[in-house]
Amino acid sequence: MSLNQVITIDLNFFGFPGAIASYLIRLPHQAVLIEPGPASTIPTLERAFGEVDLKPSNISDVFITHIHLDHAGAVGWLAEQGATIHAHPKGAPHLINPEKLIQSATRIYGDLMDTLWGEFKAVDEKNIHIPQDNEILRIDGYEFQLLDTPGHSDHHYAILFEGILFSGDIGGIRIGNTSHIELPTPPPEFNPPKWRASLKRLRELPLQAIAPTHFGIYGDVDYHLNHLLEQLDLLEEWMEKIMTSDPSVDALSNALGQWLDHQGRSRLPQIYQPYFTYLNPTWMSAAGIFRYWHKVRQA
């Protein structure tokens, strides 16, 4: 199995190419999907399946890195087609009974909830498999290894397949095939020490490529992981300075936006600037930093 046998499906989220990826792996007799994306992009998934002569019912297994809606919103629909959904032990209960997940997201997105994410369908318990950390699943003769990688969320797995690491959000956001990588830090579980430990764990793996959900497959694994660690160090240094003034969330959001621009966001091609409104909104990352500082760091 080589890199070119992993099909990157561009979900064209909100009309933005190269924002959210879903990865299709065609095995000899089965098809596996990693990161199905939001329910709002299901029509794009269906078209992509058709282009390679697959139907939704041909997807035997679906892996999600975590249950945030931009990664896992379509799992209920795929489970209805017969797929087995592999999910983190802390995330799986919210797929079976998504009421709290939907309520939490609705508080954040309000009237935009359906437009952005579509209908999140519950997953029947019979379609859920809950692997443990470091578990290796064998599907059609190939191995998929699940790696518990908290820091962005406490229900996060990175998925290792044939030397390719599907890194979800622990691998940051990297769009447009640029060198710029950002750390999405939303509440309630952003935690720099946990994130650092996860990255150090991943750095020990024999990797050929890293595939963040946002977006694409990159061969410069050492650069990617080391850059994330550097950004994490810089972010913590910045937090130590800015939080001593006890800013409000709004003030913190404004300051974070300026800091991210200084770190390289402002130097990206203009076409990519709107992407961050949806993939890493400053107000949400500031809320995650604010909560971590007051609920975890100071405690």
C-alpha positions as CSV (number, residue, x, y, z in Angstrom):
1,M,0.0,0.0,0.0
2,S,1.5,3.3,-1.1
3,L,0.6,7.0,-0.5
4,N,-1.1,7.3,-3.8
5,Q,-3.6,4.6,-2.9
6,V,-4.9,6.9,-0.1
7,I,-7.5,9.1,-1.8
8,T,-7.8,12.6,-0.3
9,I,-11.4,13.7,-0.6
10,D,-11.8,17.5,-0.5
11,L,-15.1,18.2,1.2
12,N,-15.1,21.8,-0.2
13,F,-16.5,22.9,3.2
14,F,-18.5,26.1,2.8
15,G,-17.1,26.5,-0.7
16,F,-13.5,26.5,0.6
17,P,-11.3,24.0,-1.3
18,G,-8.6,22.5,0.8
19,A,-10.2,23.1,4.2
20,I,-11.5,19.7,5.4
21,A,-10.2,16.4,4.1
22,S,-11.7,13.0,4.3
23,Y,-9.3,10.1,3.5
24,L,-10.5,7.1,1.6
25,I,-8.4,3.9,1.7
26,R,-9.3,1.2,-0.8
27,L,-8.2,-2.2,0.4
28,P,-8.3,-5.4,-1.7
29,H,-11.9,-6.2,-0.6
30,Q,-13.0,-3.4,1.6
31,A,-13.0,0.4,1.8
32,V,-12.1,2.4,4.9
33,L,-12.9,6.1,5.5
34,I,-10.9,8.3,7.9
35,E,-12.6,11.5,9.0
36,P,-16.0,11.6,7.3
37,G,-16.4,15.3,8.0
38,P,-19.6,17.2,8.8
39,A,-23.0,16.0,7.8
40,S,-23.4,19.2,5.7
41,T,-20.8,17.8,3.2
42,I,-22.4,14.3,2.8
43,P,-23.4,15.1,-0.9
44,T,-19.7,15.8,-1.6
45,L,-18.7,12.4,0.0
46,E,-21.3,10.6,-2.1
47,R,-20.0,12.2,-5.3
48,A,-16.4,11.3,-4.4
49,F,-17.4,7.7,-3.8
50,G,-19.2,7.5,-7.1
51,E,-16.1,8.8,-8.9
52,V,-14.2,5.6,-7.8
53,D,-17.2,3.3,-8.3
54,L,-18.1,3.0,-4.7
55,K,-21.4,3.3,-2.9
56,P,-21.8,4.5,0.7
57,S,-22.7,0.9,1.6
58,N,-19.2,-0.2,0.4
59,I,-17.5,1.6,3.3
60,S,-16.9,-1.1,5.9
61,D,-15.1,0.9,8.5
62,V,-14.9,4.6,9.6
63,F,-12.3,6.0,11.8
64,I,-12.7,9.4,13.5
65,T,-9.9,11.2,15.4
66,H,-12.4,12.9,17.7
67,I,-16.1,13.8,17.8
68,H,-16.0,17.5,16.9
69,L,-18.6,18.1,14.2
70,D,-16.1,19.1,11.4
71,H,-14.5,15.7,11.8
72,A,-17.4,13.3,12.8
73,G,-20.7,14.9,11.8
74,A,-21.4,12.3,9.1
75,V,-20.8,9.1,11.2
76,G,-24.5,8.5,11.9
77,W,-25.3,8.5,8.2
78,L,-22.4,6.1,7.4
79,A,-23.5,3.8,10.2
80,E,-26.9,3.7,8.7
81,Q,-25.2,2.4,5.5
82,G,-23.7,-0.4,7.5
83,A,-20.2,1.0,8.4
84,T,-18.5,0.2,11.7
85,I,-17.5,3.4,13.5
86,H,-14.3,3.3,15.5
87,A,-14.2,6.0,18.2
88,H,-12.3,7.0,21.3
89,P,-13.8,5.6,24.6
90,K,-14.5,9.1,25.8
91,G,-16.2,10.1,22.6
92,A,-18.2,7.1,21.6
93,P,-21.0,7.6,24.2
94,H,-21.7,11.0,22.6
95,L,-22.1,9.4,19.2
96,I,-24.7,6.9,20.6
97,N,-26.5,9.7,22.5
98,P,-25.5,13.0,20.9
99,E,-27.9,15.2,22.8
100,K,-25.2,17.0,24.9
101,L,-22.9,17.3,21.9
102,I,-25.6,18.9,19.8
103,Q,-26.7,21.2,22.7
104,S,-23.1,22.3,23.3
105,A,-22.5,23.0,19.6
106,T,-25.8,24.9,19.3
107,R,-24.8,27.2,22.1
108,I,-21.7,28.1,20.2
109,Y,-23.1,28.3,16.6
110,G,-26.7,29.3,17.2
111,D,-28.7,29.8,14.0
112,L,-25.7,28.7,11.9
113,M,-25.7,25.2,13.4
114,D,-27.6,23.4,10.5
115,T,-26.0,25.5,7.8
116,L,-22.5,24.7,8.9
117,W,-22.8,21.2,10.2
118,G,-26.0,19.6,8.9
119,E,-28.0,16.9,10.8
120,F,-25.9,14.9,13.3
121,K,-27.5,11.5,13.4
122,A,-27.0,9.1,16.4
123,V,-25.0,6.0,15.8
124,D,-26.6,2.7,16.7
125,E,-24.6,1.0,19.5
126,K,-24.2,-2.1,17.3
127,N,-22.2,-0.1,14.8
128,I,-19.7,1.3,17.3
129,H,-16.4,-0.2,18.1
130,I,-14.3,1.3,20.9
131,P,-10.6,0.5,20.5
132,Q,-8.2,1.1,23.4
133,D,-5.0,3.1,23.2
134,N,-2.3,1.5,21.1
135,E,-4.8,-1.1,19.8
136,I,-4.1,-2.4,16.3
137,L,-7.1,-3.3,14.2
138,R,-6.6,-5.6,11.3
139,I,-8.9,-4.9,8.3
140,D,-8.6,-6.8,5.1
141,G,-5.0,-7.7,5.9
142,Y,-3.9,-4.2,6.8
143,E,-3.2,-2.7,10.3
144,F,-4.6,0.5,11.7
145,Q,-3.1,1.6,15.1
146,L,-5.0,3.9,17.4
147,L,-2.9,6.3,19.5
148,D,-4.5,8.3,22.4
149,T,-3.3,11.9,21.8
150,P,-5.0,14.4,24.1
151,G,-4.2,18.1,24.1
152,H,-6.7,19.4,21.6
153,S,-9.5,17.3,23.1
154,D,-9.5,14.4,25.7
155,H,-11.3,12.1,23.2
156,H,-8.7,12.3,20.4
157,Y,-7.0,9.4,18.6
158,A,-4.3,9.7,15.9
159,I,-4.5,6.9,13.4
160,L,-1.4,5.2,12.0
161,F,-1.7,3.3,8.8
162,E,1.2,2.0,6.7
163,G,3.5,4.8,8.0
164,I,0.9,7.5,7.4
165,L,-0.3,9.3,10.5
166,F,-3.8,10.7,10.2
167,S,-3.4,13.4,12.9
168,G,-6.8,15.0,13.2
169,D,-6.3,18.3,15.1
170,I,-3.4,17.2,17.3
171,G,-1.4,17.7,14.1
172,G,-2.6,21.3,13.8
173,I,-4.0,23.1,10.8
174,R,-1.9,23.4,7.7
175,I,-3.6,24.6,4.5
176,G,-2.6,25.5,1.0
177,N,0.5,23.3,1.1
178,T,2.3,26.1,3.0
179,S,4.7,25.8,5.9
180,H,2.4,27.7,8.2
181,I,0.8,25.5,10.9
182,E,-1.6,26.6,13.7
183,L,-2.8,25.0,16.9
184,P,-6.6,25.0,17.3
185,T,-7.2,25.5,21.0
186,P,-11.0,25.4,21.6
187,P,-12.6,24.7,25.0
188,P,-13.2,22.8,27.0
189,E,-10.1,20.5,26.8
190,F,-7.2,22.4,25.3
191,N,-4.2,21.5,27.5
192,P,-0.6,22.4,26.4
193,P,1.2,19.9,28.6
194,K,-1.0,17.1,27.3
195,W,-0.5,18.3,23.7
196,R,3.3,18.4,24.1
197,A,3.3,14.9,25.5
198,S,1.2,13.7,22.5
199,L,3.5,15.3,20.0
200,K,6.6,13.8,21.6
201,R,4.9,10.4,21.4
202,L,4.2,10.9,17.7
203,R,7.7,12.0,17.1
204,E,9.0,8.6,18.2
205,L,7.0,6.8,15.4
206,P,8.6,5.7,12.1
207,L,6.4,7.9,9.9
208,Q,6.5,8.5,6.2
209,A,3.8,11.2,6.1
210,I,1.4,13.1,8.3
211,A,-2.1,13.9,7.2
212,P,-4.0,16.5,9.2
213,T,-7.7,16.8,8.5
214,H,-7.1,20.5,7.8
215,F,-5.6,19.7,5.2
216,G,-3.6,17.2,3.1
217,I,-0.7,14.7,3.2
218,Y,2.8,16.0,3.9
219,G,6.1,14.2,3.7
220,D,8.1,16.6,5.9
221,V,7.1,14.9,9.1
222,D,10.1,16.0,11.2
223,Y,9.5,19.7,10.3
224,H,5.7,19.4,10.9
225,L,5.9,17.9,14.4
226,N,8.9,20.0,15.5
227,H,7.2,23.2,14.3
228,L,4.1,22.3,16.3
229,L,6.2,21.8,19.4
230,E,7.9,25.2,18.8
231,Q,4.5,26.9,18.3
232,L,3.3,25.3,21.5
233,D,6.3,26.7,23.4
234,L,5.7,30.1,21.9
235,L,2.0,30.0,22.7
236,E,2.7,29.2,26.3
237,E,5.3,32.0,26.6
238,W,2.7,34.4,25.2
239,M,0.0,33.1,27.5
240,E,2.2,33.6,30.5
241,K,2.6,37.3,29.6
242,I,-0.9,38.1,28.4
243,M,-2.8,36.4,31.2
244,T,-1.0,38.2,34.0
245,S,-3.2,41.2,33.1
246,D,-6.3,39.1,33.6
247,P,-7.9,40.0,30.2
248,S,-11.6,39.4,29.4
249,V,-12.3,36.7,26.7
250,D,-12.9,39.5,24.2
251,A,-9.7,41.3,24.9
252,L,-7.8,37.9,24.8
253,S,-9.4,37.2,21.4
254,N,-8.2,40.5,20.0
255,A,-4.7,39.9,21.4
256,L,-4.6,36.3,20.1
257,G,-5.6,37.4,16.6
258,Q,-2.7,39.9,16.6
259,W,-0.3,37.2,17.9
260,L,-1.4,34.7,15.2
261,D,-0.9,37.3,12.5
262,H,2.6,37.9,13.8
263,Q,3.2,34.1,13.8
264,G,2.6,33.9,10.1
265,R,-1.2,33.9,9.5
266,S,-1.1,37.4,7.9
267,R,1.6,36.3,5.5
268,L,-0.5,33.5,4.0
269,P,-1.9,34.2,0.5
270,Q,-5.1,36.2,0.8
271,I,-7.3,33.4,-0.5
272,Y,-6.7,31.4,2.7
273,Q,-7.4,34.2,5.2
274,P,-11.2,33.5,5.4
275,Y,-10.6,29.8,6.1
276,F,-9.7,30.5,9.7
277,T,-13.1,32.0,10.4
278,Y,-14.4,28.4,10.3
279,L,-11.3,26.2,11.0
280,N,-9.7,28.1,13.8
281,P,-11.8,31.1,14.8
282,T,-9.9,33.3,17.1
283,W,-12.8,33.8,19.5
284,M,-13.0,30.1,20.0
285,S,-9.3,29.5,20.5
286,A,-9.3,32.4,23.0
287,A,-12.1,30.8,24.9
288,G,-10.1,27.6,25.1
289,I,-7.0,29.4,26.4
290,F,-9.1,31.4,28.9
291,R,-10.7,28.2,30.3
292,Y,-7.4,26.3,30.5
293,W,-5.7,29.2,32.3
294,H,-8.5,29.7,34.9
295,K,-9.7,26.1,35.3
296,V,-6.5,24.1,35.0
297,R,-3.3,26.3,34.9
298,Q,-4.2,28.4,38.0
299,A,-5.7,25.4,39.8
